[in-house]
Amino acid sequence: MNLQYKGINIFYTDTGKGNALVLLHGFLENTSMWDAFIPTLSKKNRVICIDLLGHGKTECLGYIHTMELMAEVVQAVLKHLKIRRSAFIGHSMGGYVALAFAERNPDALKGLCLMNSTANADTIEKKKNRDRAIIAVKQNHKMFIRMAISNLFRPKNRTIFSEEIKQLKKDALKTPLQGIVAALEGMKIREDREALLHFSPFKKMLIISRKDPVLDYNVLISQTKNTDVEVVEFPDGHMSHIENKSKFLDTIVHFVENM
């Protein structure tokens, strides 16, 4: 389905009935990442999946897609659907967007699950890496995408999930150059929202992978100290929905049922 917002097209899906569950994809992904999970999740929930700015079938809105701007789009979709309270599951960049949404609308959340994501802002080194990535994207965005996708997996899984990786690359190559750069710029300047893990009233979960090539395991664990965040650990890489598919689904079902 489509929603017109600030002159652009926002794509979303709306499946099932019950408590609202909002699923937000990561960088270079789109709503299709959730396809395998919707049949189970929509049995008891109303599942909303949204293509974030410059990804999937949603158009670009300027040259920097801040996490706040993406959260505005999410809010516009939920307002359009007359959904007042929902649980969020955000993968990587989707988690950053969910945190930005939660900061503005804490009462609109029943729960927040950060999946292979972090509440921290980029370090100085990470910001430099984003700048390098932006240069690489502008030089050859196809080469950048092919390398970036493979590097999200635990090394041994790059062979095991070679077919899935091939499909991910194919989907990611549809992401426009402007959308890629705008997201990198937006993630680079995002704010630190670790305080939300400590002081927010809604249920919180952090899905962490021990061999995540993108996020440091110990840094993620330290974010949850002295909080009521439920931590779930997987053994593999950044792509839990592929590398630990069945356990991931079980975890999400548990999270939603115990809201």
N, C-alpha and C positions, 0 to 999 in steps of 0.2 A: 504494500500500500504506500501511497505517497502523500506528503503534506507539503504545502507551499509555505516557506518561512523566509522572510527577508529577501524575497525574489528568487530563491533557489528551491530545488526539489530535495526533500528529505525522504529517504526510503526506510520503511519499517515493516515488521510483520507482527501480527496479533493473533495468538493461537490459544484456544482453550478458555475455561472459565474458572473463577476462584480468586484466591489472593494473587495480586499482581507481582510478577517476577520479571525484572528488567535485566537483560543480558547485553553486555557491552564488549565488543571485540577489541583486539589490540591493533597495533601499528601494522600496516600492510595486510590486514585481515578485513573481513566483512561479516554480515549476518550469517553467511553459510557455515561459519565455523561451529555454529550451534545446532545445525540440522540433525545430527545424530541423537541429540539429547531432547529435542522438543517433544517427540512422541511420548516419552516417559514423563517429563516435567509438566506437560500440558494436561495430563490426566486429572490433576487436582489443582492446577494453577492457571492463571491467565499469563501467558508468556509473551513478553514484548521484546523483540530484537530490533536494534536500530543501527543502520549504517551511519557511522560518525562522519563528520565533515571530510570531504575529499576522499572518501573510501566507499567501495561498493557502488551503489547506485545513488549515493548522496553527492551533490555537487560541492564545489569549493566556495568559500565565503571569505575572500581576501587572501593575503599572503602569509599571515600567521594565524594558525588555528590554535588559540590558547585553550587550555583545559576548561577555562570558564566559559568560553564561547561554545565549546562542544557541549558543556553541561546545559547551556541555555537551549540548545537544540533538543536535548533529551527532555528538558522541562516542557518545551513547546509540544512535543509529541504526547507526553503524559497529560498535559492540559487538554489537548485536542481529544484524547481518549477518556477524559473526565476521571482520571485515576489520581486519587489524592495521596494514597500511601502504598509503598511497594518495597520489595527487597531487591537489592542490586547485586549482581555478580559481574565483576569487571576483570578482564584478562589484560595484564600488562598496562598499556596505555588506557584501556577501558577502565582499569582501576583508578588511574589518575583522574579520569573524567568523573567517575563515581564519587571520588573524594571531593572534587570541586563542587559537585551537586550537593553532597551531604553537608558541606560547610555552609552553603546558602540556604539549604532546606532540611535542617536536621529532623524536623517533625514529620517530614514526608517519607522518612525511611523506617522500615520495620527491621531491616537487617542489611549488612554490607559484607560481602565476601570479596576480598582482594586475592585474585588468583595469579600467582607469579607476577606480583606487582609490589609496589612499595609506597609508603606514605611520605618518604623523604624526597626532598628536592634533589636535582642533579648536583653531584660534586663538581668542583672546578675541572677535574680530569674528565668527567662524563660530558660536561659542556663542551670541552675541547673536542671530544670524540664526536659529538653531534655536529660541530662545525666541519670536522673532517668528512663526516657522512654527507653533509649538504653539498660539499665540493664534489665528492664522488658521485652523488646522484646527478648533479648538473653535468658532469662529464660523460657518464654512461649509466643511466638509471636502470637499464636492464641487467647489467653486470652487478650493480649494487644490490638489486633485489635478489638475484640468484644466490649471492654470497650471504646476504643478511638472513634469508630464510633458513639455509642449511645450518648457520651458526647458532640458531636458537635451540637446536637439539643436542642432547648428550652425544658425544662423538660416536659411540658404538651404535646409537639408534639411527644414525644417518643412513646406514645400510638397511637396517630392519624396516624402517618406515620410508624407504626410497619412493614408493608409489605415492604415498601421502604428501611427501615433500614436493614431488613433481607437480601434483595438483595445486598445492599451496603456491608454488611459484607461478603457475599458470594464472591463478586468480589474482595474485599480487601484481602481476605485470599489467593488469587492467587499471591499476591505481594511477591516476594522472600525476605527472611530474610535479605540478603545483600542489597537489594533495600531499605528496610525500614530503616535500620541503616545508610546507605549512605546518605539518604535524611535528616534524623534527624541531622546527623553530618554537612551536608551542610547548613541547615537552622540555626543551632546554630551559625555558624561563618559568616553568611551573613552580608554585610555592611549596614549601614544606608543610605537610598537614599531619605530622605525627601526633599532634595534640588531639586530633579527632579520635585516635585509637585509645586515648586516655580518658577523654571527657564526654564523649558522645553517648546518648541514652539508648541507642539501638544495639541489637545483637551484631557481633563482629567476628569474622573468621579470616584467617590468613592461610592460604594454601602455598606452601613453600616446597621447592624442589632442591634436594641436596646437591645435585650436579648442574644447577641452572647456570648456563654460561653468561647470563646477562646480569643477574642479581646475586650479591654476596649473601650466602646462607647466614653467616654470623651477624651481619648487619640487620638482616630481617628479624632474626631472633631477638636481637637487642631492642628492636622497636616495640616488642610485645611485653617487655618486662614491666611488672607492676600495672598490668592492664587486665581486663577481662576478655581479651581476644582469644578465641579458640584457635589453636595452631594445628594444622594438618600437614604432615610431611610426606612427600613422595620421593622416590629414589633417583629420579631422572632429571630431565632438562626443563626448559622454559615452556614447553608445549604440553602441559599436563593433560589437556583434552585429547591428545593423540598418544603421547607416550605412556600415560596411565589412565586410559579411557574409562574402563569399568569402575575403577576405584574413584575416579573423579566424579562420575555420575552418582555413585553411592554417597559420596561426601556431600554433594549438592542436595540430593534428596533429603539427607539427614539434616542439613542446614535449614532447609525450607520447612520441613515438618516440625522442627523444634523451635520455630520462631517465637 
